[in-house]
Amino acid sequence: MTNDFDLVVLGAGSGGIAGAVRAAEHGARVALVEPGPLGGTCVNHGCVPKKATWLAAELAGMQQQARAIGFALEPGGLDWERFIARRDGYIANIHAAYRRRFLDRGVHLVAARGRLLGTGRVAAGEVELRAGRILIATGARPSRPTIPGGDLGIDSDGFFGLRACPRRVAIVGSGYIGVELAGVLRALGAEVTLFARGERLLRGFDAELGERLAVAMRQRGMELAFHRNAVAARRTPEGFALDFGDERSAAGFDVLLWAIGRTPNSEEIGARAIGLELDARGHVVVDDWQDTSLPNVHAVGDVTGRLELTPVAIAAARRLMDRLFGGDAEARLDYANVPSVVFSHPPIGSVGLSEAAARERHAEVKVYRAGFRPMLTALAGGEETSFMKLVCAGPEERVVGIHLFGIGADEMLQGFAVAVKMGARKCDLDDTVAIHPTSAEEVVLMR
């Protein structure tokens, strides 16, 4: 293998792989440097195993619903070892698919840790690689609290190492990782308590979504404790204990799980040593074109801190390579109106502005809401409701935000996100014939 390339990519997560493959498709000579398993967080400790486990949790709940509507079914627990074998097999197939893609596109995979050495130079283990351009796509890792006993708990990576459902779990954190793992563990049989520093869940989403989710989580048997700032963790004969800033404590947990955010992987690649600009949290600072403070050095994905979502990293990387090697001088990712889903129980889908953000930005805002029991829930005698919200702005009632909560929200958002991206108005939704009976029809029937 030659040591001279057009592009060296640090990190074979979703963004790094997308960038490497797209550049190679444009004819660039590409080296991809990665010391760990291919696919990064998403494939190995994030989206993929999370969604697989979420699906298992959904099936656990469906057993109860099936029995309620008349099936002769005795609900049973999950065989974790059998499930994990299937989950790991699915991930192994993804790894193999990546390797085939690299071979087909001529991407040189270097199994080593990469470190920036200066202009156009990267250390990959004991080898020095040289390239006209460098892409940093090293992602982020779960954060740990700097409090006494902070090393006692597991994080989201550790969650995927569980080989059985714990009896009683404490989750610290109210963001999407915390509520997702809380829902999964509860559905699979654990007693779950979620501790939040603030006053609500999912601070970055429309406030009503967090409020609805809190109600649903409690209905499903989860305990929520707000205004709890953990200052220490302890191991006791009865299990793990948490101490809070208001002198309250909680104890008796088999597993303590930290879900307090993520830390960018920038220090270990030598970013500061070569003078690369980082923000206060260690994210690589990039402009709208994914360019860093140094010439011919670019960055995408979670290491930049811009919308930490796998599809965002992929889209940003592909557009960047179209600009650098594909001849499209204007190619860049538009970060406005990016849809996102929280795989809570039930799921949440959101695109565009929250109501609060819309009122800050627009003088005229009108909000439409719909709440209802989904058909399956009603048939099974359940009380959980779905909720949908349209945020419209201006005299034309341009749809600037769609927020969905309930069964199917994760799947139905994608199409509506296209409409928001294209500038749909409320009257455009009104003119669309509903598909009946579905939950999605409520989006076009709101009055």
Secondary structure, 3 states (H helix, E strand, C coil): CCCEEEEEEECCEHHHHHHHHHHHHCCCCEEEECCCCCEHHHHHHCHHHHHHHHHHHHHHHHHHHHHHCCCCCCCCCCCHHHHHHHHHHHHHHHHHHHHHHHHHHCCEEECCCEEEEECCEEEECCEEEEEEEEEECCCEEECCCCCCCCCCCECHHHHCCCCCCCCEEEEECCCHHHHHHHHHHHHCCCEEEEECCCCCCCCCCCHHHHHHHHHHHHHCCCEEECCCCEEEEEEECCEEEEEECCCCEEEEECEEEECCCEEECCHHHCCHHHCCCECCCCCECCCCCCECCCCCEEECHHHHCCCCCHHHHHHHHHHHHHHHCCCCCCCCCCCCCCCEEECCCCCEEEEECCHHHHHHHCCCEEEEEEEECCHHHHHCCCCCCEEEEEEEECCCCEEEEEEEECCCHHHHHHHHHHHHHCCCEHHHHHCCCCCCCCCHHHHHCCC
